[in-house]
């Protein structure tokens, strides 16, 4: 018997960052499979391409009221989710990031009573590993996780760490991130020419530049490389780079570093790059790393968090803080283009085998059907 399409509300952050990008990609893939997807956020997610059949976006207004000292987002989000759930008869909420989205879903569920959709909460990292250790958030996060119908994590590392922090008496299912590469609109040579890169080795870094990404170590690694005069570091920044400008000058890297801010379309830059460099002190998954692998580029990164799960045996990883070894790893790839190609091809094969949409989306669909039960069609 053919199963009926589901109506799914997705709450996520709209900015450049792993949780929002994954949520947007998931919704788009689900819509292509015939489901109706309703996005909730305070701005349209940067990678949400509208119009697309089956995709809907509901903007949530952040309330600035003179009665309150701080603007409120959680309550308006909960109200909007409840309104749409009631009018569209949603089957479930899939919320990405525990704060504030899972809490808003719980509140919306209480408003709706027996009409409430099921709740799936996907954990992406700092929502539990960082905020979960803050006493001002811990109890609220635990409440949201306990009252979700299913909780997923994007890596084994994150699941284990979450269980250690909260001691939950419930399973957390691991469903990793996925990525679907697109054909770049511009060729590699054109992109490199526009960046002012000729025959140099283009090192790419993509992140929101939060402190955990350790941009200081990123710059120091480039500075320590014996190949530094042959390198150009290209940073696709989802956050301000200003705090690192003094270090750029201190290390003498002003002419070696290119920074582009808030770039939503990254495919052509991934194609133009020769290497991905990531120096985070912790990553629950590392979606930027996965994107780099899908484009057949080798990755240089620390062996922390969920990164070994993403990279597998495709590229060597380094002990956190060992910049000497990391710089030497870059030098080896610059010296041997054949090694860089070999690691890149190995990484792409690994990514396709483990993290394709065709492999991951059915895992979510199976989870949805399971928690909805016989009413899922």
Secondary structure as UniProt FT lines:
FT   STRAND          7..11
FT   HELIX           18..32
FT   TURN            33..34
FT   STRAND          36..41
FT   TURN            46..47
FT   TURN            53..54
FT   STRAND          55..59
FT   TURN            66..67
FT   HELIX           74..88
FT   STRAND          92..96
FT   HELIX           98..102
FT   HELIX           103..112
FT   HELIX           113..115
FT   STRAND          118..123
FT   HELIX           126..129
FT   HELIX           131..133
FT   TURN            135..137
FT   HELIX           138..146
FT   STRAND          150..153
FT   HELIX           156..166
FT   STRAND          173..174
FT   HELIX           188..195
FT   STRAND          201..207
FT   HELIX           211..213
FT   HELIX           215..224
FT   TURN            226..227
FT   HELIX           228..230
FT   STRAND          231..237
FT   HELIX           242..244
FT   HELIX           245..250
FT   TURN            251..252
FT   TURN            254..256
FT   STRAND          257..261
FT   HELIX           267..272
FT   STRAND          275..278
FT   HELIX           287..294
FT   TURN            295..296
FT   STRAND          298..302
FT   TURN            305..306
FT   HELIX           307..311
FT   TURN            312..313
FT   STRAND          317..318
FT   TURN            320..321
FT   HELIX           323..335
FT   HELIX           337..355
FT   HELIX           357..372
FT   HELIX           373..376
//
